[in-house]
Structures are given as structure tokens and as C-alpha cells.
């Protein structure tokens, strides 16, 4: 293996004081030379004394104090601007990493010359034998579906695998490439920004790798809660997945994506109507309105992406996408699994 690169570990925080002891404590125990990494905590204007707690207990963590909550996307972008590492790794604050977590991610870049992004095996913190994510597939409705969600950790999840995306809870990328890709889209705020980044990496001719030997225990929902069907989550997921469709597909696949997206929305809204969850329906419609008003800005980004892409959607479809027929089925299946795991 080549000489170990200098890595910037970025932990974004918003009122997550209760998670920081275990997160930073586990990071400090990794088997990676301490002079070959730095830890940056970007704080999105927390009000729970997170900053003073970290200053007192983890003085080796570099703190960036933001003037407001910039969300996951722009908050991490701001951290990368101050990062000194050749590589940056985004780590959720509600995690506990294995000692080999970082060294195995670094090794992943030697797996193939075209690897651009590496992601860890995520296991549920309170169920460490159950998969949270073993990478994932891109879906035609603009989001993604986690491989192995809710399944017992087993042999099939211990193999390196090229995947459509890896979860932003533990995602590593070369800093120069992150900048070339334009970073996370700041308009996303939160959700689907990791899907979008990995999608663009594939479009530009790079590969995304799931690294099974890099393991992370994930408490899940540290900032936004575990419930998927809240107005805030529904709003951001809805707007961001539609933006993914409009930005990243070619002309033919935009039509396919929008059709399957519409079918998905009809089913979902019918379900929420039955549940009398009118707040979520309202948030979905609000997100649709946002997209309509932002179309000029979205298509400006689209022109840049389509100009620089080197792989066709047909090639990508065979490699990293769920099949067109199974996209809705997989998303609904994933929703059902979350419903079984957590209070819905």
C-alpha cells in the first residue's frame, strides 16, 4: 500500500452534544497515525453547549462555528474549505467507528484506479448485527435504496462492491475531486446530497466503492430523528430527489424518471391521505412548488453536469441503478422496513 495520505475527518454537528463523547472517543482510538489526520467539527449554530463541551474534552478537534444552521450539504462544504487533507471523510456525529475504520477506507482507493468515493459498512448501533447500509443503488425517482437494510450482517456483505452510492454518514473522497464535482449541492440542505454527489461521480467517469472492512455503528437520525414521515424530512427528500432527476438524467431518462416519480407520489399521497397525515402531504406539495420556482437555477446546474458527463445513462443503468420496474417496489420495501424498525 502507498504511503498513508493526510486525511481530514469532518463531523458536522447540530445540537448533538449527547453523541460527541462516543463519536470523538472512538475516532481517537483508530489505528491511523495521529499526525496523518485532523478532525474538524463544523457546528451549525448549536444551542446545547456542544462547542464548549468539545473544547474542554477534545481539544485536538478543530471547531468551525457557523452563524446559522447551514444543513448537511453546505455545512460540510464549509468544512472542506478549511480542510488540509488530501482526502476528506464525512462522518455523522451519531456514530461509533471501528479501529480499522479509516485505514480500510484509505485502502479502498487502491482497489481500482477509477475509485473516487469509498463508503463504510453501516450497522445499527443498538443492533450491531443488522445492516443499516452496505452501499446502495440509485433509483429512477431520484433517490437511492440501501443494500442490506434490516438484514443480518453476513458473508455477502463482506465483499467489496461497486455501488450506485454510499451513505454520507461515512463517505470518503479525494478533496481535489470533491472540489471538481462542485461539492454537495448547497440547495439540498439535507437528504439525497450523498446520492447526488455519488451520481455525479459516476457520470464523470469515476467509481463508487463499498468497503466492508470499514465498519461504523450508526445511531441513526441523530439530527432529524428516526421517523421518516415528518414534514421536514418529507419536504427535503421530495425536492432533492426531483432535483436529482432534473440535473443528472439525460433527456430521455428525465421523462422516465419523472413518470416513475409521479407514480410513486400518487401512491404515497394516497397512503398519507388514508393515515390523515395532511402535514406530510402539504410538505410534499410545498417541495414540488419549490422545484417549479427553482427550475432556471436547476437547469443551469444541469447544463454543467451534462456537458461534463462521460458515461451514458444506458451504461449507468446496467451498473448502478435499480431496474425501472423495481424502483418503486424497492423504495416502498425500504419504507416498510423503517416502519418496522422505528415508530413511523
N, C-alpha and C positions, 0 to 999 in steps of 0.2 A: 504494500500500500504506500502511496505517496506520503510526503510529509504532511502532518496534520495542519489544516488551514486554521486561521483565526476566525472564530465564529461569534456573531452577535446573537445572543438569546434574548428575544423580545417578549415580554409579558405585559399585555395590556390589562389595565385594572380599572374597574368602576365599582366602588363600594364593595370590594371583595376582600376586605381585611381578614375575614374568617378563614379564607383559603390560603393566605400568603405564607403562613408558617410552614405548612406541609409542602407547598409548591417550591419555595425557595430552599427549604431544608433539603428536599430531595435533589434539587439541581446542584447544590453544593457537594453532594456525595457522588456525583458522576465520575466515571473513570476517564476523564479527559483533562489534560494538563490545565491547571488554573490560569497559567499565563497565555493560554491559547483560546480563551473565550472571555467575553464580557457579558454581563446581564443588565438589560435595560428594562425598567418598568415605566411604561407610559401611563400616566394617571389622568383619566377623563373627568377631572374635577370632582373627585370623590368627596363625600361629606362624612365619612366614617373613620377618620384618622388613619387611613391606610398609609399615607405618606410618613407621618411621624412614627408609626409602628415600624415601617421598613427602615427608616433612618436609624432607629435605635437598635433593631435586632439584626439587620442585614446591611451593614454599612458599605459592603462591597457592591451593592446594587446601585447602578446609576439611575437616578429618578428624573423623569421629564414630567413636569407639572403643567398640564394644559388648562387653558382658561375656561373651557367648557367640555361637554361630552361630545367628542367627535365620532363616536361609534367605533366599531371594529376596523372598518376599512380605512378611513382617513387617520384614525389614531395610530394604527400600525404604520401607515405611510410616513407619518411624522417621526416615528421612532427610527425608521430606516434611514431617514435623512441624517440622523445623528450617529448611526451605527458605523463602527470602524471595521467590522468584519468583512472578510472575503465572501463569507456566506452569512445569511441571516436565517434564523429559525423562529417561527412564531409558535408560542406556547400559551395555551389558555391558563388562566390563574387557578382554575379549579381542577388542577391535575397533580399527579404524583408520578415522577418519572423513574424508570429503572436505571440502575447504574450504567448500563450499556446504551442507554437511550441515544445519546449524542454521537458516540463513536460509531454506532451502527448506521445512523443516518448519513454520516460522512462517508462511510464505506459504500453506501448505496450509489454514490456518484461515480464509482469505479465499475459498477455493474455493466454499464453501457455508455459509450461515448456521447450519446444523444440525451442522456438523462438530464433533465433540467430541474425537476422538483422531486423531492422524496418526502414520504409521509409515514408515520408510525402506525403500528397496530394499537388501536384504542380499545381498552377493556373498561367495562363499567366498574367504578370504584367499589361500590357495595356488592358487586357480583363479578369478582375478578376472573372468573372462568367463563364469562359471557362476553361476546364481541359487541362493541359499540360501533366500530368501523374497521374494516380491513381494506381500505380504499373504497372506491365506488365507481359507478357507471354514470355517464352523462345521460340525461333523459330528454326526450324530444319536447317536453313542455318547459325546458329551460332550467330545470333544477338538476338534482342528482339523487341517486339512491345508494345507500351504504351497503357494501357487500358484507354479508355475515351478520347483519344486525339482529341481535337477540339469539343467535346460535351459540352453542357451546364452543369454546376455543378448542380446536382440534387440528389434526395434521394438515388438512387442506388450507388452513390459514397460516401455515408456516413456510410458505413458498413465496419468493419474490415474484411480483406480478406487475405488469404494466396495466395501469388503470386509467379511467377517464379523469378521475380527480382523487385527491387525498384531502382529508378534513383539515381545516385551518387550526384545529386545536393543537396540532403538532405537524407543522409543514416547514420544510427547509428548501431554500432556493439560493442560488448564487446572487449576490447583491447587484452585480452589474446587469444580470438578466432581468431581475425584478424591475430595475430602472428602465431597461429597454422595453419591457412589456407594458410599462406605464403604471406599475404597481397595482394595488387594489383600486377599483373604481370608487372614488370617494362619494359618489352619489348613492351608493348602496347602503351606507351606514352600517348595516349588519345583515347577515344571511346571504348565501349564494355568491359572496365575493370570492370565496375559495374556489367554487365551481367555475366562475368566470375566469379567474387567473389561470387555472389549470387548462381550461378550454382554449384560452389564447395561446398558451404554451404549445399545445398540440397543433393549433392552426399554423403556428410559426415554425413548425418542423421539429419541435422538441418532444421529449417523452416524460411521462409522469410515472414514478415508481413507488409501489407499496413495499415497505421494508419491514418484514415480520419480526426481525430480531430487535427492533427498536420498539419497546413497549411502554405504554403510558396508561395509568389508571385515571379515568375521567369521571369526575363527579357529575358532570353534565348539567347544563342550564344554570351555571353559576351567576350570570348577569341577568339573564332574561327569564329564568325559571324553566321547569321541565315541561310544562304544559305547551303543546304545540298550537293549540287552537285559541290563542289570545288575540285580541285586536291588534296589538303592536307587532307581534310576530307575523300574523297573517298579512298585515299591510306590507311589511318589508319583504317577506318572501314572495308575495304576489308581484309587486312592482319589479323586484330584482330578477325574477325568473323570466318575466316578459321582456325586460331589457336584454337579458342574455340571448333570447331568441332573436330580437331585432338587431343586435350588434354582431352576433357570431355566426349565424347561419348564412349560407349563400341564398340567392334569390328564390330558388326552388324550395329549399328546406325551410325558409321562413314560412311559406304557406303551410307546409306540413306541420311545422311547429305550432303555428297559431291555431290550426284546426284541432290538433290534439289538445292544445291548451284550453280551447273553448269547451271541448267535451269534458275535460277534467273539471273546469269551473262549473259547468252545468250540474254535474254530479255532486260536487262539493257543496254548492249553494243549496241544492235540494236537501242534502243531508243536514246542513246547518239550519235550514228552514224547519225541518222536522224536529230538530232539537231546540228550536226557538232561540237560536244563538244569533240574534239580529245584529249584535255589535260586530261580530266577525264578518258577517255579510256586508255590513256597512264599510268595514275597513278594506275588504277586497274591492269594492266598488270605488272607494277612495283611491286605492292604488292604481286602478285602471285609469282614473281621471288624471292622476299624476303622470302616467306614461303618455297619455294623449297630449298633455300640455308640454311635455319634455321631448316630443318627437324630433324637433330640429337639433337639439343637443345630442340626442341618442344617435341620430343618423350621421352626425358629424363624426362621432366616435366610430361608427360602423365603417365609414369610408376609409379611415386609417387602418382598421383591422383587416378589411377585405383587400386593401392594397398590399398589405404586407404578408398575407397568408400564403403558405406554400403547399398545404395539403387540402384536397377537395373534401367536401362533406361525404361523398361516397366512400372515400378511403377511411375517413374518420369513423363513419357509421359502422363499418365492419370491425373496427378495432376497439372503440371506447364507448359506444352508445348502447343503451338497451335497445332491443328491437322496437320498431314503431308500434307493433301490436301490444307489446308488453309494458310500454312506458307507463300508461295509466295504471295497469294492474300492479306493477311493482311499487308505484307511489302509494296506492291505496293499501297495499300489503304492509308497507313500511309504517303508514299512519296507524294501521291496526296494531302493529307490534308496539308502537309507542303507547297506544291506548291501553295495552295490557300491562306495560311496564309502570306507567305513571298515571296519576289522576288526570283524566282528559278534560 
